Amino acid sequence: MAENEVKLTKLAKCAGCGAKVGAGVLAQLLDGIKVRHDPNLLVGFDKSDDASVYKVSDDLALVQTVDFFPPIADDPYLFGRIAATNALSDVYAMGGEPKLALNIMCIPESMPKDAVHQILRGGYDTAYEAGALITGGHSILDDEPKYGLAVTGFVHPDHVLTNSGAKPGDVLLFTKPIGIGVLTTAAKADMASKAGRDLAEKLMTTLNKSARDVMVKYEVHACTDVTGFGLLGHTCEMAQGSDVEIELNVGSIDLIPEALELATMGILPAGMYRNRSFAEDSVDAGETTLARQDLLYDPQTSGGLLMAVAPQDADALFAELSRVVPSAQRIGIVREYRGGKRIFLR
């Protein structure tokens, strides 16, 4: 390694979205905070949604979100790209288009200037790919590097998508394979194959823009991006917010084969255990093996979009998604809530 190179992941205790505060702990931290009422605030933090939405006029609402995390890749440019892709995703999940962004950066005083430059360049290139502009930001000194974006997007007030609008009969579609957290955890220990690392990097730098652009043409009732809380954590939030129950067909979920092998060996990120602790009381796992369950709780960094679409539009949306996303999957259905468990694995 050259003298001015640095292994970013060695400077981080947790990687990527695996560093998120667990959903259960987060709910406790926010409990009791008074929410100010404003008729133009269409979506606020009290809804466990991906971003806030504020109505500016009859034709325009602002979508605002922020996301940053410690390095999930050693290459600074790649880390910048992944962090920016992940931050932009929340706007896409609301049905919006990212327009403006601000850098958020924490860097050790000893970090080489070129490494800092490459992180920022990765963020800028990804924002421009999304059609957004980075217009500034804020940085502080910290022993552990972190990077991300605060993003503002636009959406029509009548076309906002939330994670709480799923209706009985809806079909659940998903757009990326599962197992990113396991692969990146294994990569830190040099236990992932080159093909596995390359796949994870490709998925984490693939914008959800194409998925969003297709999705908004159809009758989609709810959407969320699957990130740090894992597929089951985010599905649980959708079920609770929509007051429905959801049946997932595990055999239809694209589980990355190498990640499943690693999970079977017990190579799992700490965030998986936090996600299981949050969601498992709401999940009927049926006959699903433990390793497959673990992957469904696996924290995804820059994961795909989970959509609840009206049944009459499901086939057409699935067909169009199949041409533009990494892995189009038809993974489940939404049903009337009957009390008890919210998620059923079949």
C-alpha positions as a Python dict, from the first residue, in 0.01 Angstrom:
ca = {
    (1, 'M'): (0, 0, 0),
    (2, 'A'): (131, 343, -92),
    (3, 'E'): (220, 579, 191),
    (4, 'N'): (-71, 814, 119),
    (5, 'E'): (-331, 535, 82),
    (6, 'V'): (-573, 445, 358),
    (7, 'K'): (-801, 145, 419),
    (8, 'L'): (-1120, 328, 504),
    (9, 'T'): (-1310, 31, 644),
    (10, 'K'): (-1037, -24, 904),
    (11, 'L'): (-1123, 319, 1045),
    (12, 'A'): (-1490, 231, 1099),
    (13, 'K'): (-1650, 25, 1375),
    (14, 'C'): (-1961, -36, 1161),
    (15, 'A'): (-2003, -22, 785),
    (16, 'G'): (-2264, 155, 576),
    (17, 'C'): (-2629, 119, 677),
    (18, 'G'): (-2525, -144, 932),
    (19, 'A'): (-2431, 155, 1149),
    (20, 'K'): (-2793, 272, 1176),
    (21, 'V'): (-2954, 296, 1518),
    (22, 'G'): (-3195, 3, 1544),
    (23, 'A'): (-3559, 72, 1459),
    (24, 'G'): (-3680, -23, 1806),
    (25, 'V'): (-3426, 199, 1981),
    (26, 'L'): (-3502, 483, 1739),
    (27, 'A'): (-3872, 464, 1819),
    (28, 'Q'): (-3791, 493, 2191),
    (29, 'L'): (-3563, 792, 2131),
    (30, 'L'): (-3838, 976, 1941),
    (31, 'D'): (-4117, 880, 2180),
    (32, 'G'): (-4281, 1175, 2348),
    (33, 'I'): (-4134, 1443, 2122),
    (34, 'K'): (-4412, 1687, 2036),
    (35, 'V'): (-4491, 1706, 1667),
    (36, 'R'): (-4590, 2056, 1556),
    (37, 'H'): (-4896, 2058, 1332),
    (38, 'D'): (-4872, 2223, 993),
    (39, 'P'): (-5134, 2145, 728),
    (40, 'N'): (-4867, 2168, 459),
    (41, 'L'): (-4646, 1903, 622),
    (42, 'L'): (-4768, 1600, 431),
    (43, 'V'): (-4519, 1353, 579),
    (44, 'G'): (-4317, 1402, 900),
    (45, 'F'): (-4086, 1194, 1119),
    (46, 'D'): (-4378, 1058, 1319),
    (47, 'K'): (-4469, 828, 1030),
    (48, 'S'): (-4144, 622, 1015),
    (49, 'D'): (-4114, 720, 652),
    (50, 'D'): (-3813, 764, 428),
    (51, 'A'): (-3826, 1144, 403),
    (52, 'S'): (-4035, 1444, 497),
    (53, 'V'): (-4267, 1607, 244),
    (54, 'Y'): (-4382, 1971, 262),
    (55, 'K'): (-4642, 2117, 28),
    (56, 'V'): (-4530, 2447, -127),
    (57, 'S'): (-4812, 2492, -379),
    (58, 'D'): (-5091, 2293, -541),
    (59, 'D'): (-4838, 2157, -790),
    (60, 'L'): (-4518, 2129, -586),
    (61, 'A'): (-4402, 1965, -266),
    (62, 'L'): (-4048, 1941, -130),
    (63, 'V'): (-3905, 1605, -30),
    (64, 'Q'): (-3622, 1630, 222),
    (65, 'T'): (-3396, 1362, 363),
    (66, 'V'): (-3050, 1311, 508),
    (67, 'D'): (-2831, 1001, 518),
    (68, 'F'): (-2465, 944, 600),
    (69, 'F'): (-2256, 660, 736),
    (70, 'P'): (-1903, 524, 795),
    (71, 'P'): (-1705, 367, 508),
    (72, 'I'): (-1836, 49, 353),
    (73, 'A'): (-1556, 35, 95),
    (74, 'D'): (-1183, 100, 114),
    (75, 'D'): (-1170, 293, -212),
    (76, 'P'): (-1260, 657, -127),
    (77, 'Y'): (-1427, 729, -463),
    (78, 'L'): (-1640, 415, -435),
    (79, 'F'): (-1736, 502, -78),
    (80, 'G'): (-1850, 846, -194),
    (81, 'R'): (-2059, 695, -470),
    (82, 'I'): (-2224, 439, -241),
    (83, 'A'): (-2306, 696, 28),
    (84, 'A'): (-2457, 936, -225),
    (85, 'T'): (-2658, 662, -399),
    (86, 'N'): (-2800, 557, -64),
    (87, 'A'): (-2894, 913, 39),
    (88, 'L'): (-3067, 988, -291),
    (89, 'S'): (-3273, 671, -261),
    (90, 'D'): (-3506, 810, 4),
    (91, 'V'): (-3634, 1072, -240),
    (92, 'Y'): (-3700, 809, -505),
    (93, 'A'): (-3891, 601, -249),
    (94, 'M'): (-4132, 890, -199),
    (95, 'G'): (-4192, 912, -573),
    (96, 'G'): (-3980, 1229, -598),
    (97, 'E'): (-3694, 1356, -811),
    (98, 'P'): (-3374, 1472, -636),
    (99, 'K'): (-3278, 1830, -722),
    (100, 'L'): (-3037, 1975, -462),
    (101, 'A'): (-2794, 1816, -217),
    (102, 'L'): (-2550, 1919, 54),
    (103, 'N'): (-2241, 1724, 157),
    (104, 'I'): (-2215, 1594, 513),
    (105, 'M'): (-1861, 1484, 598),
    (106, 'C'): (-1659, 1381, 903),
    (107, 'I'): (-1287, 1322, 846),
    (108, 'P'): (-985, 1237, 1062),
    (109, 'E'): (-729, 1515, 1067),
    (110, 'S'): (-469, 1269, 941),
    (111, 'M'): (-667, 1156, 635),
    (112, 'P'): (-477, 1229, 309),
    (113, 'K'): (-626, 1519, 115),
    (114, 'D'): (-653, 1309, -199),
    (115, 'A'): (-871, 1054, -15),
    (116, 'V'): (-1106, 1332, 98),
    (117, 'H'): (-1115, 1468, -257),
    (118, 'Q'): (-1202, 1126, -399),
    (119, 'I'): (-1488, 1075, -152),
    (120, 'L'): (-1635, 1408, -254),
    (121, 'R'): (-1581, 1338, -624),
    (122, 'G'): (-1773, 1010, -586),
    (123, 'G'): (-2061, 1195, -428),
    (124, 'Y'): (-2064, 1467, -692),
    (125, 'D'): (-2053, 1221, -983),
    (126, 'T'): (-2343, 1021, -841),
    (127, 'A'): (-2553, 1330, -770),
    (128, 'Y'): (-2500, 1449, -1126),
    (129, 'E'): (-2598, 1105, -1256),
    (130, 'A'): (-2923, 1150, -1063),
    (131, 'G'): (-2979, 1495, -1214),
    (132, 'A'): (-2918, 1671, -882),
    (133, 'L'): (-2675, 1947, -787),
    (134, 'I'): (-2449, 1946, -482),
    (135, 'T'): (-2438, 2311, -373),
    (136, 'G'): (-2221, 2301, -60),
    (137, 'G'): (-2225, 2123, 272),
    (138, 'H'): (-2058, 2094, 610),
    (139, 'S'): (-1755, 1903, 737),
    (140, 'I'): (-1605, 1842, 1080),
    (141, 'L'): (-1302, 1662, 1218),
    (142, 'D'): (-1374, 1317, 1362),
    (143, 'D'): (-1163, 1010, 1437),
    (144, 'E'): (-1399, 799, 1225),
    (145, 'P'): (-1474, 909, 866),
    (146, 'K'): (-1837, 947, 760),
    (147, 'Y'): (-1998, 1081, 446),
    (148, 'G'): (-2344, 1135, 302),
    (149, 'L'): (-2588, 1392, 170),
    (150, 'A'): (-2882, 1603, 275),
    (151, 'V'): (-3111, 1590, -29),
    (152, 'T'): (-3404, 1801, -145),
    (153, 'G'): (-3632, 1671, -418),
    (154, 'F'): (-3956, 1766, -588),
    (155, 'V'): (-4282, 1573, -607),
    (156, 'H'): (-4642, 1659, -693),
    (157, 'P'): (-4843, 1679, -367),
    (158, 'D'): (-5105, 1440, -505),
    (159, 'H'): (-4847, 1180, -606),
    (160, 'V'): (-4649, 1137, -285),
    (161, 'L'): (-4574, 775, -199),
    (162, 'T'): (-4535, 669, 164),
    (163, 'N'): (-4470, 337, 335),
    (164, 'S'): (-4815, 343, 497),
    (165, 'G'): (-5053, 328, 200),
    (166, 'A'): (-5053, -45, 120),
    (167, 'K'): (-5400, -192, 62),
    (168, 'P'): (-5533, -548, 88),
    (169, 'G'): (-5489, -718, -247),
    (170, 'D'): (-5178, -522, -341),
    (171, 'V'): (-4886, -711, -490),
    (172, 'L'): (-4536, -654, -349),
    (173, 'L'): (-4256, -596, -599),
    (174, 'F'): (-3888, -552, -516),
    (175, 'T'): (-3593, -436, -728),
    (176, 'K'): (-3256, -557, -591),
    (177, 'P'): (-3128, -889, -455),
    (178, 'I'): (-3075, -937, -80),
    (179, 'G'): (-2746, -1006, 98),
    (180, 'I'): (-2542, -687, 64),
    (181, 'G'): (-2481, -657, 438),
    (182, 'V'): (-2349, -1013, 467),
    (183, 'L'): (-2122, -969, 164),
    (184, 'T'): (-1971, -643, 291),
    (185, 'T'): (-1922, -791, 638),
    (186, 'A'): (-1741, -1087, 484),
    (187, 'A'): (-1535, -856, 263),
    (188, 'K'): (-1401, -674, 570),
    (189, 'A'): (-1267, -1009, 691),
    (190, 'D'): (-1138, -1103, 343),
    (191, 'M'): (-1391, -1389, 331),
    (192, 'A'): (-1595, -1274, 30),
    (193, 'S'): (-1503, -1370, -323),
    (194, 'K'): (-1405, -1105, -576),
    (195, 'A'): (-1728, -1175, -764),
    (196, 'G'): (-1924, -1124, -441),
    (197, 'R'): (-1750, -796, -365),
    (198, 'D'): (-1799, -675, -721),
    (199, 'L'): (-2170, -760, -711),
    (200, 'A'): (-2221, -579, -381),
    (201, 'E'): (-2041, -271, -513),
    (202, 'K'): (-2245, -271, -833),
    (203, 'L'): (-2573, -298, -641),
    (204, 'M'): (-2478, -27, -390),
    (205, 'T'): (-2392, 219, -669),
    (206, 'T'): (-2704, 153, -878),
    (207, 'L'): (-2946, 442, -836),
    (208, 'N'): (-3314, 366, -778),
    (209, 'K'): (-3391, 631, -1040),
    (210, 'S'): (-3497, 387, -1311),
    (211, 'A'): (-3719, 199, -1068),
    (212, 'R'): (-3882, 524, -958),
    (213, 'D'): (-3931, 649, -1314),
    (214, 'V'): (-4119, 330, -1404),
    (215, 'M'): (-4308, 306, -1075),
    (216, 'V'): (-4476, 648, -1099),
    (217, 'K'): (-4655, 545, -1418),
    (218, 'Y'): (-4861, 285, -1232),
    (219, 'E'): (-5105, 265, -940),
    (220, 'V'): (-4859, 213, -657),
    (221, 'H'): (-5009, 262, -311),
    (222, 'A'): (-4693, 240, -95),
    (223, 'C'): (-4319, 233, -136),
    (224, 'T'): (-4006, 222, 77),
    (225, 'D'): (-3641, 160, 4),
    (226, 'V'): (-3497, -140, 184),
    (227, 'T'): (-3184, -28, 369),
    (228, 'G'): (-3056, -56, 724),
    (229, 'F'): (-3358, -226, 882),
    (230, 'G'): (-3347, -514, 633),
    (231, 'L'): (-3630, -647, 417),
    (232, 'L'): (-3829, -772, 717),
    (233, 'G'): (-3775, -454, 920),
    (234, 'H'): (-3894, -227, 640),
    (235, 'T'): (-4178, -463, 546),
    (236, 'C'): (-4287, -464, 909),
    (237, 'E'): (-4295, -82, 910),
    (238, 'M'): (-4508, -90, 594),
    (239, 'A'): (-4749, -343, 745),
    (240, 'Q'): (-4781, -151, 1071),
    (241, 'G'): (-4816, 187, 903),
    (242, 'S'): (-5078, 56, 661),
    (243, 'D'): (-5256, -156, 927),
    (244, 'V'): (-5234, -465, 709),
    (245, 'E'): (-5059, -799, 712),
    (246, 'I'): (-4818, -916, 445),
    (247, 'E'): (-4740, -1261, 311),
    (248, 'L'): (-4390, -1301, 163),
    (249, 'N'): (-4300, -1587, -70),
    (250, 'V'): (-3942, -1654, 39),
    (251, 'G'): (-3873, -1865, -269),
    (252, 'S'): (-3944, -1564, -490),
    (253, 'I'): (-3699, -1336, -307),
    (254, 'D'): (-3363, -1308, -483),
    (255, 'L'): (-3116, -1408, -210),
    (256, 'I'): (-2756, -1374, -329),
    (257, 'P'): (-2621, -1733, -326),
    (258, 'E'): (-2282, -1642, -179),
    (259, 'A'): (-2449, -1436, 92),
    (260, 'L'): (-2669, -1733, 182),
    (261, 'E'): (-2362, -1955, 208),
    (262, 'L'): (-2190, -1702, 433),
    (263, 'A'): (-2502, -1661, 649),
    (264, 'T'): (-2516, -2038, 691),
    (265, 'M'): (-2156, -2018, 820),
    (266, 'G'): (-2265, -1753, 1073),
    (267, 'I'): (-2097, -1456, 903),
    (268, 'L'): (-2353, -1187, 983),
    (269, 'P'): (-2345, -812, 1050),
    (270, 'A'): (-2436, -680, 1395),
    (271, 'G'): (-2724, -488, 1238),
    (272, 'M'): (-2893, -817, 1149),
    (273, 'Y'): (-2937, -895, 1518),
    (274, 'R'): (-3078, -547, 1587),
    (275, 'N'): (-3325, -588, 1302),
    (276, 'R'): (-3432, -932, 1424),
    (277, 'S'): (-3485, -795, 1775),
    (278, 'F'): (-3708, -519, 1633),
    (279, 'A'): (-3922, -720, 1393),
    (280, 'E'): (-3927, -1088, 1490),
    (281, 'D'): (-4226, -1060, 1726),
    (282, 'S'): (-4432, -952, 1424),
    (283, 'V'): (-4305, -1231, 1195),
    (284, 'D'): (-4440, -1583, 1149),
    (285, 'A'): (-4136, -1752, 996),
    (286, 'G'): (-4316, -2075, 911),
    (287, 'E'): (-4068, -2336, 782),
    (288, 'T'): (-3810, -2079, 665),
    (289, 'T'): (-3455, -2187, 756),
    (290, 'L'): (-3256, -1975, 999),
    (291, 'A'): (-2999, -1870, 737),
    (292, 'R'): (-3272, -1746, 502),
    (293, 'Q'): (-3437, -1560, 789),
    (294, 'D'): (-3102, -1401, 871),
    (295, 'L'): (-3073, -1269, 515),
    (296, 'L'): (-3422, -1123, 534),
    (297, 'Y'): (-3310, -928, 843),
    (298, 'D'): (-2974, -836, 681),
    (299, 'P'): (-2917, -457, 669),
    (300, 'Q'): (-2893, -347, 308),
    (301, 'T'): (-2683, -48, 210),
    (302, 'S'): (-2844, 129, -86),
    (303, 'G'): (-3097, -150, -132),
    (304, 'G'): (-3389, -169, -372),
    (305, 'L'): (-3740, -26, -373),
    (306, 'L'): (-4024, -227, -217),
    (307, 'M'): (-4356, -137, -382),
    (308, 'A'): (-4716, -224, -301),
    (309, 'V'): (-4895, -204, -636),
    (310, 'A'): (-5261, -246, -726),
    (311, 'P'): (-5317, -601, -856),
    (312, 'Q'): (-5441, -487, -1197),
    (313, 'D'): (-5110, -303, -1258),
    (314, 'A'): (-4876, -563, -1108),
    (315, 'D'): (-4800, -759, -1425),
    (316, 'A'): (-4729, -452, -1638),
    (317, 'L'): (-4514, -285, -1372),
    (318, 'F'): (-4321, -607, -1311),
    (319, 'A'): (-4257, -650, -1683),
    (320, 'E'): (-4128, -296, -1720),
    (321, 'L'): (-3915, -315, -1405),
    (322, 'S'): (-3758, -635, -1534),
    (323, 'R'): (-3594, -434, -1811),
    (324, 'V'): (-3441, -161, -1595),
    (325, 'V'): (-3360, -282, -1241),
    (326, 'P'): (-3095, -524, -1109),
    (327, 'S'): (-3349, -788, -1004),
    (328, 'A'): (-3725, -748, -1047),
    (329, 'Q'): (-3907, -973, -801),
    (330, 'R'): (-4271, -1040, -723),
    (331, 'I'): (-4236, -1135, -359),
    (332, 'G'): (-4570, -1122, -182),
    (333, 'I'): (-4922, -995, -128),
    (334, 'V'): (-5098, -760, 113),
    (335, 'R'): (-5395, -887, 313),
    (336, 'E'): (-5649, -758, 564),
    (337, 'Y'): (-5502, -756, 915),
    (338, 'R'): (-5651, -1035, 1127),
    (339, 'G'): (-5471, -955, 1452),
    (340, 'G'): (-5148, -1107, 1579),
    (341, 'K'): (-4851, -1137, 1345),
    (342, 'R'): (-4802, -886, 1065),
    (343, 'I'): (-4560, -1076, 839),
    (344, 'F'): (-4596, -1437, 722),
    (345, 'L'): (-4310, -1618, 547),
    (346, 'R'): (-4422, -1890, 309),
}
